[in-house]
């Protein structure tokens, strides 16, 4: 069975906390919470409630009812979720202008697809390197 996947984007909330929405128009669901975990729980609960509502209205569940959710961060939420990562130093280490990275962090600029792919690639390299670390 090929299970459908929904991409859910985690973003910094308007004042504090987190918001999560389904990318594209595939699922009419949003979740909110003061913590990322609260927002994920809310998103999944609202998704289940929305599926039940659609069944009541149409007689059948939507195709995404049992879909797997793949969470992704926008850059602002990434730095909020991992506050110990210094945006300027991270930018220097991956070859991006630190001032631009701080703008991404603060939501003052949006990274394009090419830039997001570069950041993702470099972050993946860092994570792989860190997975090899063993303390004596």
N, C-alpha and C positions, 0 to 999 in steps of 0.2 A: 504494500500500500504506500503510495506516495503522499505523504502528509503535506498539506499546505503550510507555508511559512508566512508569517506576518512580521514585517520590520516595524518596530516601535522605536521612536526617537525620544531619548531622554534629554530634556532641556532644563535650564535654570528657570525657576518660577519667576513671576513678575516681581514679587517682593522678596520672598524667601522660599526655600524648598525647591521641589521639582515638579515638572509637568511631563507627561508622556502622551504621545499621540501616535496613531498608526500612520506610517508614511503612505503617501498617495491617498486615494479615495476608497481604498479597499474595505476599511472597517470604520464605521462611524463611532469611534470610542476615544475618550481621553481619560487620563487618570492624574490625580494630584496628591501630593503628600509633603510633609515637612522634611522627611528623609527620602532617600532614593527607594528604600525598601517599602515605605508606606505608599509611594507613588506606584511602584510595581504591583503591589497588592491591590490597590485601588483600580488600576488599569485592568487587571485580570478579572476583578469582581464586576466591573462595569461591562467588560466584554461578555461575561457570562449572562449578566442581566439583559444586555442588549440582544443577545442571541435568543433568550427566552421570550422577550417582547416580540421579536420578529416572528418567532414561531406562532405566538398567539395571534398576530396580525395576518400572517400569510399561510399558516398551516404547516410550515416546514422551517427547519433550522437553516440559517445562512450557511454557505459553503465554508466559511471561516470558523465555524463554531468550535471545532477541536484543533484548530491550527496551532502550530508551534510558534511561539513568540521569540523573535531574535531582537534583543535590545541593542541599540546603538546610541552613542552619546553625540550631542553637538559639542563643539569645542568648549563653549562656556560651561556646560554641565560637567564635562570631563575634568576641568580644573577645579570645579566646585566639589566633585566627588573625590578628587585626589589632591587636596590642598597642600600636601607636602611636596608636590612637584612645582618647582620654580619655573614659571613660564619663560622668563628670559634665558635662564640657563638651559632649559630644554630646547628652546629655539636655537641657541648657539650650537648645541650639540648635534642638531640635525640640519644645520645650514640654512635656517630661516631668520630673517630680520627679527630681533627680539622685540622691537617696538610693534611690529605687525602682529606677533604672537600675543603680546599683551592686549592688543585691540581685539583679537579673537577671543581671548580669555574674558574680557569685559563686555563682549557682545557689541562692540563698536564697529566691527567689520566682520564680514562673512567670508569664509574661505571658499574658493571655487573648488570644483571637483578635482582638478589636477593637484591643487594644493592639499586638499584633504587626503588624496591618495598618497602623496609624498609623506605627509605627517603619519598616516597609518603605517606605511611601509617602514619608516624609521622607528616608530614606536614598537612595532613588531620585532625589529632587530634588537632593540634595547631589552625588551622582555625576554627574548631568547637568550641574550647574553646573561641577563640576571638569573635565568633558570639554571645556568651552569655554575652559579656561585655556591660554594660550600665553605663554611667557616671552620677553621681548625680549632 
